Amino acid sequence: MNIINILLSIVQVLLALGLIFIVSIQTTKSEGLSGTIGGQVTSSFKGKPGFEERLNDITKYLGIGFFVVTVLVAFTMNR
């Protein structure tokens, strides 16, 4: 195993742990009847993103990063 593959594997594990943590602290989109009757309420105020919107962005970027690093690990593996 070369050093690049080891470093990419470490980054992959860290991204996976971060993704698991971020997804686990998010609330669900439909919490009972409040999501059905009241509709979706955005928590942004005067253009500033709220906590949930920031978590959604972090989740998106961690997922993209995890995918890219996983593809790079696959390409750098010795056969």
Backbone as CSV, one residue per row, in Angstrom:
resi,resn,N_x,N_y,N_z,CA_x,CA_y,CA_z,C_x,C_y,C_z
1,MET,0.844,-1.183,0.000,0.000,0.000,0.000,0.887,1.244,0.000
2,ASN,0.616,2.133,-0.907,1.439,3.332,-0.956,0.888,4.399,-0.016
3,ILE,1.658,5.436,0.174,1.336,6.471,1.153,0.095,7.272,0.745
4,ILE,-0.111,7.473,-0.555,-1.279,8.233,-1.013,-2.563,7.480,-0.688
5,ASN,-2.544,6.167,-0.890,-3.730,5.362,-0.592,-4.029,5.365,0.905
6,ILE,-3.007,5.326,1.737,-3.197,5.366,3.186,-3.792,6.709,3.607
7,LEU,-3.259,7.804,3.077,-3.777,9.126,3.427,-5.214,9.317,2.950
8,LEU,-5.502,8.860,1.742,-6.872,8.966,1.240,-7.837,8.102,2.046
9,SER,-7.378,6.953,2.509,-8.229,6.102,3.335,-8.527,6.754,4.682
10,ILE,-7.536,7.428,5.255,-7.751,8.142,6.515,-8.743,9.284,6.321
11,VAL,-8.596,10.023,5.222,-9.532,11.113,4.922,-10.928,10.554,4.698
12,GLN,-11.018,9.409,4.043,-12.312,8.784,3.790,-13.003,8.400,5.099
13,VAL,-12.268,7.841,6.029,-12.850,7.470,7.322,-13.301,8.710,8.083
14,LEU,-12.489,9.765,8.055,-12.872,11.001,8.748,-14.116,11.631,8.129
15,LEU,-14.198,11.625,6.803,-15.400,12.143,6.138,-16.629,11.303,6.461
16,ALA,-16.451,9.984,6.532,-17.578,9.103,6.859,-18.072,9.366,8.278
17,LEU,-17.161,9.527,9.219,-17.554,9.825,10.595,-18.240,11.184,10.696
18,GLY,-17.725,12.166,9.980,-18.344,13.481,9.976,-19.733,13.446,9.369
19,LEU,-19.891,12.685,8.300,-21.191,12.557,7.648,-22.195,11.856,8.562
20,ILE,-21.768,10.823,9.247,-22.646,10.127,10.189,-23.071,11.060,11.312
21,PHE,-22.136,11.842,11.834,-22.443,12.755,12.933,-23.418,13.839,12.494
22,ILE,-23.165,14.450,11.345,-24.020,15.544,10.861,-25.426,15.041,10.561
23,VAL,-25.546,13.874,9.948,-26.869,13.340,9.633,-27.622,12.970,10.911
24,SER,-26.903,12.480,11.911,-27.586,12.053,13.135,-28.090,13.220,13.979
25,ILE,-27.514,14.417,13.845,-27.997,15.536,14.649,-29.083,16.337,13.943
26,GLN,-29.382,16.015,12.690,-30.438,16.721,11.978,-31.798,16.214,12.415
27,THR,-32.789,17.109,12.355,-34.151,16.705,12.659,-34.813,16.222,11.374
28,THR,-35.856,15.439,11.532,-36.557,14.935,10.358,-37.394,16.039,9.742
29,LYS,-37.682,15.907,8.460,-38.449,16.934,7.748,-39.928,16.891,8.094
30,SER,-40.466,15.727,8.350,-41.889,15.620,8.676,-42.026,15.038,10.075
31,GLU,-42.253,15.873,11.024,-42.416,15.419,12.396,-43.902,15.384,12.734
32,GLY,-44.535,14.302,12.360,-45.939,14.128,12.658,-46.824,14.953,11.747
33,LEU,-47.931,15.443,12.290,-48.882,16.201,11.498,-48.464,17.648,11.301
34,SER,-47.519,18.125,12.075,-47.129,19.531,11.941,-46.522,19.815,10.578
35,GLY,-45.820,18.858,9.993,-45.261,19.045,8.663,-46.308,18.944,7.574
36,THR,-47.377,18.200,7.829,-48.424,18.021,6.825,-49.396,19.189,6.801
37,ILE,-49.860,19.591,7.963,-50.879,20.630,8.041,-50.271,22.018,7.880
38,GLY,-49.240,22.291,8.610,-48.668,23.630,8.605,-47.759,23.911,7.440
39,GLY,-47.293,22.898,6.767,-46.357,23.109,5.671,-44.947,23.271,6.203
40,GLN,-44.028,23.550,5.303,-42.633,23.693,5.691,-42.362,25.142,6.039
41,VAL,-41.751,25.351,7.183,-41.410,26.693,7.631,-39.906,26.849,7.518
42,THR,-39.470,27.876,6.821,-38.044,28.117,6.710,-37.585,28.922,7.913
43,SER,-36.380,28.671,8.345,-35.880,29.338,9.538,-34.887,30.442,9.201
44,SER,-34.878,30.905,7.964,-33.969,31.983,7.615,-34.624,33.323,7.945
45,PHE,-33.818,34.235,8.404,-34.309,35.545,8.811,-33.440,36.599,8.165
46,LYS,-34.037,37.440,7.359,-33.328,38.498,6.641,-32.178,37.957,5.797
47,GLY,-32.399,36.835,5.140,-31.410,36.301,4.220,-30.315,35.478,4.861
48,LYS,-30.254,35.440,6.176,-29.223,34.640,6.833,-29.733,33.210,7.003
49,PRO,-28.930,32.223,6.603,-29.393,30.846,6.730,-29.445,30.427,8.195
50,GLY,-30.453,29.633,8.522,-30.596,29.121,9.868,-29.719,27.907,10.092
51,PHE,-29.871,27.345,11.272,-29.050,26.202,11.661,-29.313,24.994,10.767
52,GLU,-30.581,24.741,10.469,-30.916,23.580,9.636,-30.402,23.733,8.209
53,GLU,-30.478,24.948,7.668,-29.974,25.155,6.315,-28.461,24.966,6.255
54,ARG,-27.763,25.422,7.294,-26.308,25.205,7.333,-25.977,23.720,7.457
55,LEU,-26.760,22.987,8.272,-26.532,21.543,8.380,-26.782,20.848,7.048
56,ASN,-27.795,21.294,6.319,-28.057,20.711,4.994,-26.893,20.958,4.045
57,ASP,-26.337,22.163,4.077,-25.190,22.465,3.210,-23.970,21.646,3.598
58,ILE,-23.719,21.533,4.904,-22.571,20.743,5.373,-22.744,19.283,4.965
59,THR,-23.965,18.768,5.085,-24.234,17.384,4.686,-23.981,17.186,3.203
60,LYS,-24.423,18.148,2.400,-24.226,18.052,0.949,-22.735,18.031,0.605
61,TYR,-21.964,18.942,1.196,-20.542,19.014,0.871,-19.761,17.817,1.411
62,LEU,-20.127,17.320,2.586,-19.468,16.119,3.104,-19.779,14.905,2.234
63,GLY,-21.016,14.816,1.753,-21.379,13.700,0.874,-20.620,13.735,-0.439
64,ILE,-20.500,14.924,-1.018,-19.739,15.069,-2.269,-18.268,14.745,-2.031
65,GLY,-17.723,15.240,-0.935,-16.323,14.959,-0.604,-16.083,13.483,-0.379
66,PHE,-17.007,12.828,0.322,-16.874,11.390,0.567,-16.897,10.614,-0.744
67,PHE,-17.785,11.001,-1.656,-17.866,10.324,-2.947,-16.573,10.489,-3.742
68,VAL,-16.051,11.714,-3.776,-14.827,11.979,-4.538,-13.642,11.219,-3.952
69,VAL,-13.514,11.236,-2.630,-12.400,10.531,-1.994,-12.536,9.023,-2.188
70,THR,-13.755,8.506,-2.154,-13.959,7.078,-2.381,-13.542,6.675,-3.794
71,VAL,-13.870,7.507,-4.770,-13.452,7.225,-6.148,-11.921,7.284,-6.256
72,LEU,-11.298,8.258,-5.600,-9.836,8.350,-5.628,-9.176,7.157,-4.949
73,VAL,-9.756,6.678,-3.849,-9.218,5.481,-3.185,-9.324,4.289,-4.119
74,ALA,-10.421,4.179,-4.828,-10.597,3.052,-5.760,-9.564,3.097,-6.880
75,PHE,-9.246,4.307,-7.358,-8.272,4.435,-8.444,-6.835,4.205,-7.975
76,THR,-6.541,4.487,-6.707,-5.167,4.352,-6.236,-4.868,2.991,-5.633
77,MET,-5.846,2.107,-5.573,-5.609,0.785,-5.003,-4.698,-0.035,-5.911
78,ASN,-3.825,-0.801,-5.286,-2.973,-1.726,-6.037,-3.764,-2.989,-6.356
79,ARG,-3.618,-3.457,-7.527,-4.346,-4.666,-7.924,-3.424,-5.840,-7.932
